[in-house]
Amino acid sequence: MPALYTRLLGQGARPLRWWGAALVRSAHAQRVPSGDLGRLPGRLRAFVEHGVRLCQPESVHVCDGSEAENVAVLDLLEDEGIIKPLGKYENCWLARTDPKDVARVESKTVIVTETQRDTVPIPAPGATGQLGNWMSPKTFQEAVDNRFPGCMKGRTMYVIPYSMGPIGSPLSKIGVQLTDSPYVVASMRIMTRMGAPVLRTLGEGEFVKCLHSVGRPLPLQEELVNNWPCNPEKTLIAHVPDRREIVSFGSGYGGNSLLGKKCFALRIASRIAKDEGWLAEHMLILGITNPEGQKKYVAAAFPSACGKTNLAMMNPTLPGWRVECVGDDIAWMKFDSDGRLRAINPENGFFGVAPGTSMKTNPNAMHTVQRNTLFTNVGETSEGGVYWEGIDQTLPPGTSITSWLGRPWMPGKMIMHDPFAMRPFFGYNFGRYLEHWLSMEGRRGVRLPKIFHVNWFRKDAAGNFLWPGFGENSRVLDWIFRRVEGEESARETPIGYVPQEGALNLQGLAKVDFQELFSLPKAFWEQEVREVRKYLTEQVSDDLPREVMQELEGLESRVKKM
C-alpha cells in the first residue's frame, strides 16, 4: 500500500517461554558497534541478551536517536538500495518494497492467550469470526521455534528504546524493539520518541518487549525483490498481552514491523488500558477554537482510509475558526483526578496512506510531506518528486512518472462492519471491550464526553455526494461545538438527534439539499438494524453486554414506528 511516514502482566495465565529456549551462543560474543550492553539496565540487558542468543546477529547496535545516527542509517539504506533520495524535496526518501510485502496482514496477525474466548468472542454456530485471530501458547511457541533461531545471522540487531507518548508523561508507556531492519530504525525515529532519553527514563522500570526480524539471514539463499528483505511465506505478527510482548517475523512493511504503532499502541495498549482503567483507541485528536477564542478537543473514530487524517489536519472554511492537529490515528485517554477526560497522541509522527491525498483534500499534509519524509511504494516523477492516485497535481510538460511494480488494483470491495474502528486492533474479546466502555459511566465524579455520529459519504440518487466534506466539515464541528455548550439546535428522530433545519451554518456553500442530507429512509434503516442484529448475534454472541442489546431493541422499535 502506498504510504508515507513524516514528523508533525495479567493474572491466571500459565507462564510462557521467552520466545524460545534455545541458548545458541553467548551475547558477549557479539560485536557491539554502538552502545554498551553492560551499561544497560538489568531487565533490558537480559532482554537483549536473550534476543541475541535466539537470533544470532553479527553485531548489536543500541540506538541513541541522534541525528548523526539517523544520517548513518539513511546512508546505509541508500547503499543497500532500499531507499533513494528525492531531489525535489528536503531530506525525503523513496522506498520500494517487495510486491508481496505491501500491507498489514490480518490473517497472520494473532493474539496469544490461554483460552480463545480471552481473545475473541465465540461466534454463533455457522458464523465465521471477524473480530480477531487467536493462537494458543503451544502453537505460538512452535511458530517462534520454527522462525527465530538464527534469523539475524550476518545482520545487525538494532535495540530501539522508545516512548509511546511524551517521555515521562503519566500517560506514556515505554517499549523496546529488537530488529534487524535499518528501515524500521529510520521509521521508528519518525514515529516515536526514541533513543538515549528513553533509556534514562526507563531505568529498571517495566517496558513492552518487541522482537522483529525480516526473516532473511545472510548470506541470502535467494535474490531479493527491490532489495527489500522479507519472508512473506512465514510472516507472523503475534501479541502476548499477559506478558506485554510482541513478536513479528517476515515483513518489513510499517504496519507489521513498526511495533510501537498498531501492535503496541492499540492491541497491547487496549489490554493494558482495560487492566488499568483507561482507553486506547483508534481515534484522531484535534483541537478546535471558535472565533470567540473558546477551545475544545475532539476525538474521532473512523476506520482506516475514511478521513481521520483529513479531519485532523483540516483547514476550516468557516472564517475565524482554527483547527490544530494533536494526532491523526491513535488516542490514549484517561480521566484525571478532577474527572476530566485527558488524552495524548502516543505517536510522534504521521504514518499515512497516500492515495487520495491532495492539495484539495488535505493541503496541510501535502505541505508537511515535502521535507523529512520517507515515502514507500509511490510513483516517482522524473524531476525527483512523488505521484500517486488522487494527488490531483498537474505535472510540467515532459515530466514522466516511474511506477513501482505492485499488485493490480481490485475494485468493488464489500463494505464491512468495523466497530469503534477497532476491528483489526482489538487486544482482547470485543464483548469485554464493550463492557469496559460501558463501565466508564459508573465511575464516580467523572464528566463523560458527548458522543456524536457522522456520515460524510451519503450520496443522492445520481451517485453524487450530498456533503462536500474536507474543510467544509468545520460546519459540522461548529454545530457540535454549540451543542456541547447547550444550544437547543437539534430535533429528535428515531436514530438520535440531528441538526434542525437552519442549525448548520451553510453560508457561502453551493446549494446543499438539507432535507435529503438528513432524510431517514425507513427501508434503509430496517435493513440496517437487521444487519446490526445479525452481526452482533453472530460475531459477539453470548459475550454481548445486555445493555447493548437493549439499545438495539429500542432502535428496532423506533424504526418500526417510522
C-alpha positions in Angstrom: 0.0 0.0 0.0 1.5 3.4 -0.9 2.4 5.1 2.3 4.4 7.8 3.9 6.0 8.5 7.3 6.6 12.0 8.4 7.0 14.2 11.5 4.5 16.6 12.8 1.2 -8.5 33.3 -2.1 -10.4 33.5 -3.2 -12.9 36.2 -4.2 -16.5 36.0 -2.2 -17.4 32.8 0.4 -20.1 32.6 3.9 -18.6 32.1 5.1 -18.7 28.5 8.7 -19.2 27.5 10.5 -16.1 26.3 10.1 -16.7 22.5 12.3 -19.8 22.6 14.5 -21.8 24.9 17.4 -22.4 22.6 20.6 -20.9 24.0 22.7 -20.7 20.9 25.7 -18.7 21.9 26.8 -16.0 24.3 25.6 -12.5 23.8 29.0 -11.3 24.9 30.5 -12.8 21.7 28.7 -10.2 19.6 30.4 -7.1 18.3 28.6 -4.0 19.6 29.4 -1.1 17.2 27.3 1.4 19.2 26.2 1.3 22.8 27.5 -0.7 25.7 25.3 -3.7 26.7 27.0 -3.7 30.1 25.6 -0.3 30.9 22.0 -1.2 30.0 19.5 -1.5 32.9 19.4 -5.1 34.1 16.0 -6.0 32.8 16.7 -4.5 29.4 20.1 -6.2 29.2 18.6 -9.6 30.0 16.0 -9.0 27.2 18.7 -8.0 24.7 21.0 -10.9 25.6 18.1 -13.4 25.2 17.3 -11.9 21.8 20.9 -12.2 20.8 21.1 -15.9 21.8 18.0 -16.7 19.9 18.5 -14.7 16.7 22.3 -14.8 16.5 23.1 -11.4 14.9 26.5 -10.5 13.6 26.5 -7.3 15.8 24.3 -5.3 18.1 23.6 -1.5 17.9 21.9 0.3 20.8 20.1 3.2 19.2 20.7 6.7 20.8 18.2 8.5 18.5 20.8 11.2 17.5 20.8 13.0 14.1 24.3 11.5 13.4 22.9 8.0 13.9 19.9 8.8 11.6 22.2 10.1 8.9 24.3 6.9 9.2 21.2 4.7 9.0 19.8 6.5 5.9 23.2 6.2 4.3 23.2 2.5 4.9 19.8 2.1 3.5 20.8 4.0 0.4 24.0 1.9 0.0 21.9 -1.2 0.2 19.5 0.1 -2.5 16.5 0.1 -0.2 15.8 3.8 -0.4 16.8 6.6 -2.8 16.8 10.4 -2.2 14.1 12.6 -3.8 15.8 15.6 -5.2 12.7 17.8 -5.3 12.2 17.8 -1.6 14.3 18.4 1.6 15.5 15.2 3.2 12.9 13.0 1.6 13.4 9.4 0.6 11.6 6.8 -1.5 11.5 3.0 -0.8 10.0 0.3 -2.9 9.1 -3.0 -1.2 8.8 -6.5 -2.4 5.3 -6.6 -4.0 4.4 -9.4 -1.6 5.0 -7.1 1.4 2.8 -4.1 1.0 0.2 -4.0 3.7 -0.9 -5.2 7.1 -1.6 -9.0 7.0 -4.7 -9.5 9.2 -4.8 -13.2 8.5 -1.4 -13.6 10.1 -1.9 -11.3 13.0 -2.8 -13.1 16.2 -3.4 -12.6 19.9 -1.9 -15.3 22.2 -3.9 -16.2 25.3 -4.7 -19.3 27.3 -8.3 -19.6 26.0 -9.8 -18.5 22.7 -12.5 -16.6 24.5 -10.0 -14.3 26.2 -9.1 -13.0 22.7 -12.3 -13.2 20.6 -16.0 -13.8 21.2 -17.1 -17.3 20.2 -19.2 -16.7 17.1 -22.7 -18.3 16.7 -22.8 -21.7 15.1 -22.2 -21.5 11.4 -20.7 -18.0 11.5 -17.1 -17.2 10.7 -15.4 -14.9 13.3 -14.3 -11.5 12.1 -13.1 -9.9 15.3 -9.5 -11.1 15.5 -7.4 -14.2 15.4 -6.5 -16.4 18.4 -3.4 -18.5 18.8 -2.7 -20.9 21.6 0.5 -20.6 23.6 1.6 -24.0 22.4 1.1 -23.2 18.7 2.7 -19.8 19.2 5.8 -21.3 20.7 6.1 -23.8 17.9 5.8 -20.9 15.4 8.6 -19.0 17.2 10.8 -22.0 17.3 10.3 -22.5 13.6 11.2 -19.0 12.7 13.5 -17.1 15.0 16.6 -19.3 15.8 19.4 -17.8 13.7 17.1 -15.4 11.8 19.5 -12.4 12.1 22.7 -14.2 11.1 25.0 -11.8 9.2 22.9 -8.8 10.2 22.9 -6.1 12.9 20.4 -6.3 15.7 19.2 -2.8 16.5 18.0 -2.1 20.0 15.4 0.7 19.8 14.2 2.1 23.2 11.1 4.2 22.5 8.4 6.0 24.4 4.7 6.0 23.3 3.7 9.5 24.3 5.9 12.3 25.7 8.8 11.0 27.6 7.9 11.0 31.3 4.2 11.7 30.8 1.9 9.9 33.3 0.0 8.6 30.3 3.1 7.4 28.4 4.5 3.8 28.1 7.9 2.6 27.1 8.8 -0.2 24.7 12.0 -1.7 23.4 12.1 -3.2 19.9 14.9 -5.5 18.7 15.0 -5.6 14.9 17.4 -6.4 12.1 15.9 -3.8 9.8 17.5 -0.3 9.4 14.3 0.8 7.6 12.5 0.1 10.8 15.1 2.2 12.8 14.7 5.2 10.4 10.9 4.9 10.6 10.7 4.4 14.4 12.7 7.6 14.7 10.0 9.4 12.8 7.0 7.7 14.5 8.2 7.6 18.2 10.4 9.4 20.7 13.3 7.0 20.8 16.9 6.7 21.9 19.0 7.8 24.9 16.4 10.0 26.7 14.1 7.0 26.8 16.8 4.8 28.3 17.5 7.3 31.0 13.8 7.5 31.9 13.3 3.7 31.8 15.9 2.7 34.4 14.8 -0.7 35.9 11.1 0.0 35.0 8.7 -2.1 33.0 8.6 -2.0 29.2 6.8 -3.7 26.4 9.1 -6.3 24.8 9.1 -6.3 21.0 11.1 -8.6 18.7 11.1 -8.2 14.9 13.0 -9.8 12.1 12.6 -9.6 8.3 13.4 -13.3 8.3 16.3 -13.2 5.7 19.6 -14.1 7.4 22.8 -13.7 5.5 24.2 -15.0 3.2 20.9 -14.9 1.2 19.6 -18.1 -0.2 17.6 -16.3 -2.9 17.6 -12.9 -4.6 15.7 -10.1 -3.0 13.0 -8.1 -5.0 13.7 -4.4 -4.9 16.5 -5.1 -2.5 13.7 -5.5 0.1 14.3 -8.3 2.7 11.1 -10.1 3.7 9.8 -13.6 4.1 6.1 -13.4 3.3 5.5 -17.2 3.4 6.4 -17.2 7.1 5.0 -13.8 8.1 3.6 -13.8 11.7 2.6 -10.9 13.9 1.8 -12.1 17.4 0.9 -10.3 20.6 1.1 -11.8 24.1 -0.9 -9.4 26.3 -0.4 -11.2 29.6 3.4 -10.8 29.2 3.3 -7.4 27.3 5.2 -8.9 24.4 5.0 -8.5 20.6 6.7 -10.8 18.1 6.9 -10.0 14.4 8.5 -12.1 11.6 8.8 -11.9 7.9 7.5 -8.4 7.0 9.2 -5.1 6.7 6.0 -3.1 6.0 5.4 -0.5 8.6 2.0 -1.8 9.9 3.7 -5.2 10.6 7.2 -4.0 11.6 6.9 -0.7 13.5 5.8 -2.5 16.6 5.1 0.7 18.5 2.2 1.5 16.2 -0.9 -0.6 15.9 0.7 -3.6 17.7 1.7 -1.7 20.9 -0.4 1.4 20.7 -3.7 -0.4 20.1 -3.6 -4.2 20.5 -1.3 -4.4 23.6 -2.3 -0.9 24.9 -6.1 -1.7 24.8 -5.4 -4.7 27.1 -3.2 -2.5 29.4 -5.9 0.1 29.3 -8.6 -2.4 30.4 -6.4 -3.6 33.3 -5.6 -0.1 34.4 -8.9 1.6 33.7 -8.3 3.9 30.7 -8.9 3.7 26.9 -6.6 3.1 24.0 -8.5 3.9 20.8 -8.1 4.1 17.0 -9.0 7.8 17.1 -7.8 11.2 15.8 -7.4 14.1 18.3 -7.9 17.7 17.2 -8.3 21.0 19.0 -10.8 23.4 17.6 -11.1 27.1 18.5 -14.1 29.2 17.7 -14.0 32.9 16.7 -14.6 33.9 20.3 -11.4 32.1 21.4 -13.1 29.1 23.1 -11.3 25.8 22.6 -12.4 22.3 22.8 -10.9 18.9 21.9 -12.5 16.2 19.7 -11.5 12.6 19.5 -13.0 10.7 16.4 -13.0 7.1 15.5 -13.1 6.4 11.7 -12.0 3.1 10.1 -8.7 3.2 8.1 -8.9 5.3 4.9 -12.1 7.0 6.0 -10.8 10.5 6.6 -9.2 10.7 10.0 -6.0 12.4 8.8 -8.0 14.9 6.6 -10.2 15.9 9.5 -7.3 16.1 12.0 -5.4 18.4 9.6 -8.4 20.3 8.3 -8.3 23.9 7.1 -11.7 25.2 8.3 -13.6 27.1 5.6 -15.6 29.0 8.3 -14.0 32.4 9.0 -12.4 32.7 12.4 -12.2 29.0 13.2 -8.9 27.3 13.9 -8.1 23.5 14.0 -4.9 22.1 15.5 -3.8 18.5 14.9 -2.9 16.6 18.1 -2.9 13.2 16.4 -4.4 11.6 13.3 -4.6 7.9 14.3 -4.4 6.9 17.9 -5.7 8.3 21.2 -4.9 7.2 24.7 -7.5 8.7 27.1 -7.7 8.7 30.9 -9.9 10.5 33.5 -7.8 12.8 35.7 -8.4 13.4 39.5 -11.0 16.0 38.7 -13.0 13.7 36.5 -11.9 15.3 33.2 -11.1 13.0 30.3 -7.5 13.7 29.2 -5.8 12.4 26.0 -2.5 12.1 24.4 -1.3 11.1 20.9 1.2 8.3 21.7 2.9 8.7 18.4 5.4 11.4 17.3 4.9 11.5 13.6 2.5 10.6 10.8 2.1 7.3 9.0 -0.4 7.9 6.2 -1.8 6.1 3.2 -1.0 8.3 0.2 -3.8 7.7 -2.4 -6.4 10.4 -2.4 -4.3 12.9 -0.5 -4.1 16.2 -2.5 -4.0 20.0 -2.1 -7.8 19.8 -2.2 -8.4 17.1 0.4 -5.5 17.8 2.8 -3.3 20.8 2.0 -1.6 20.7 5.4 -0.5 17.1 4.8 0.8 18.0 1.3 2.9 20.8 2.7 4.2 18.7 5.6 5.5 15.8 3.5 7.8 18.0 1.4 10.5 17.5 3.9 11.8 14.9 6.4 9.5 12.2 4.9 10.0 8.5 4.0 7.7 7.6 1.1 7.0 3.9 0.3 5.6 2.4 -2.9 4.5 5.7 -4.6 5.3 6.8 -8.1 8.4 8.9 -8.7 8.5 11.8 -11.2 11.5 12.5 -13.4 12.0 15.7 -11.5 12.6 13.9 -8.3 9.1 14.2 -6.9 6.3 11.8 -6.0 3.0 10.9 -7.5 0.0 8.7 -6.5 -3.6 8.1 -7.4 -5.7 11.1 -6.5 -2.8 13.6 -6.0 -4.7 15.9 -8.4 -1.4 17.5 -9.5 -0.5 18.8 -13.0 3.0 17.9 -14.0 5.3 20.1 -16.0 5.5 19.3 -19.7 7.9 16.5 -20.4 7.7 15.1 -16.9 7.5 11.3 -16.7 6.4 9.0 -13.9 8.1 5.8 -12.8 5.6 3.4 -11.2 6.5 0.7 -8.7 5.8 -2.9 -9.6 2.8 -3.7 -7.3 -0.2 -5.8 -7.3 -3.2 -4.9 -9.6 -5.9 -2.8 -8.1 -9.1 -4.8 -7.3 -12.2 -2.6 -7.2 -15.5 -3.3 -5.6 -14.6 -4.3 -2.1 -17.5 -5.2 0.1 -18.5 -2.8 2.9 -18.0 -4.5 6.3 -18.7 -3.7 9.9 -15.8 -2.1 11.8 -17.0 -1.4 15.4 -15.2 1.5 17.1 -12.8 1.5 14.0 -11.0 -1.2 16.1 -12.0 -4.4 14.4 -8.4 -5.2 13.3 -6.9 -3.9 16.5 -8.7 -5.4 19.5 -6.3 -6.8 22.0 -8.9 -8.8 23.8 -12.5 -10.1 23.4 -14.8 -7.4 21.8 -17.6 -8.2 24.2 -15.4 -7.4 27.2 -14.2 -4.3 25.3 -17.8 -3.1 25.2 -18.2 -3.8 28.9 -15.1 -1.8 29.6 -16.5 1.2 27.7 -19.9 0.9 29.5 -18.1 0.8 32.9 -17.0 4.4 32.4 -20.5 5.6 33.1 -20.4 4.1 36.6 -17.3 5.9 37.7 -17.7 8.5 40.4 -17.1 12.1 39.7 -16.3 11.8 36.0 -17.5 14.1 33.3 -18.3 12.0 30.3 -17.8 13.4 26.9 -20.7 13.9 24.4 -20.7 11.4 21.6 -21.8 12.3 18.0 -22.0 10.2 14.8 -21.2 11.4 11.4 -21.5 10.1 7.8 -19.6 12.2 5.3 -20.4 9.8 2.5 -24.1 9.8 1.8 -25.0 10.1 -1.9 -28.0 11.1 -3.9 -29.9 9.0 -6.5 -27.4 10.1 -9.1 -24.4 8.9 -7.0 -23.2 12.4 -6.1 -22.0 13.1 -2.6 -24.6 15.1 -0.6 -22.0 16.8 1.5 -18.8 18.5 0.2 -16.6 17.3 3.1 -12.9 18.2 3.7 -12.7 21.8 5.0 -16.5 22.2 5.0 -16.6 19.6 7.8 -15.8 22.6 10.0 -19.5 23.5 9.7 -20.4 20.2 11.4 -17.9 20.8 14.1 -19.3 24.3 14.6 -22.7 22.7 15.3 -21.2 20.1 17.6 -19.3 22.9 19.5 -22.6 24.7 20.0 -24.5 21.6 21.1 -21.8 20.8 23.7 -22.4 24.4 25.0 -26.1 23.6 25.4 -27.6 25.2 22.4 -31.1 23.8 21.5 -30.4 23.3 17.8 -31.4 19.6 17.3 -34.5 17.7 16.6 -35.2 14.2 18.0 -35.5 11.3 15.5 -35.8 7.5 15.8 -32.0 7.2 15.4 -31.0 10.1 17.7 -30.7 13.9 17.5 -29.9 15.6 14.2 -29.5 19.3 13.3 -32.6 21.4 13.0 -33.1 23.0 9.6 -31.1 26.2 9.6 -28.9 25.0 12.5 -25.9 24.2 10.2 -24.0 27.3 9.0 -24.2 26.8 5.2 -23.4 30.4 4.3 -21.1 30.5 1.2 -21.8 26.9 0.2 -23.2 25.8 -3.1 -26.7 24.5 -2.6 -26.9 21.6 -0.1 -30.1 19.5 -0.1 -30.6 19.7 3.6 -33.8 17.6 3.5 -32.1 14.8 1.6 -29.0 15.0 3.7 -30.9 14.3 6.9 -33.6 12.1 5.5 -34.3 8.8 7.2 -35.4 6.2 4.6 -37.4 3.6 6.5 -36.4 0.7 4.2 -32.7 1.5 4.7 -33.0 1.7 8.5 -35.0 -1.5 8.7 -32.2 -3.2 6.7 -29.6 -1.5 8.9 -31.0 -2.7 12.2 -31.3 -6.2 10.8 -27.7 -6.1 9.7 -26.5 -4.9 13.1 -28.5 -7.5 15.0 -27.2 -10.3 12.7 -23.6 -9.0 13.1 -23.8 -8.8 16.9 -25.7 -12.1 17.3 -23.3 -14.0 15.0 -20.0 -12.3 15.9 -20.3 -11.4 19.6 -23.0 -13.9 20.6 -23.0 -14.7 24.3 -20.4 -12.1 25.1 -22.6 -9.2 24.0 -23.4 -7.0 27.0 -27.1 -6.9 27.9 -27.1 -3.0 27.7 -26.1 -3.1 24.0 -28.9 -5.5 23.1 -31.4 -3.3 25.0 -30.2 -0.3 22.9 -30.6 -2.2 19.7 -34.1 -3.4 20.7 -35.1 0.2 21.4 -33.7 1.3 18.0 -35.6 -1.5 16.3 -38.8 -0.4 18.0 -38.4 3.2 17.0 -37.6 2.3 13.3 -40.6 0.1 13.1 -42.8 3.1 14.0 -41.3 5.4 11.4 
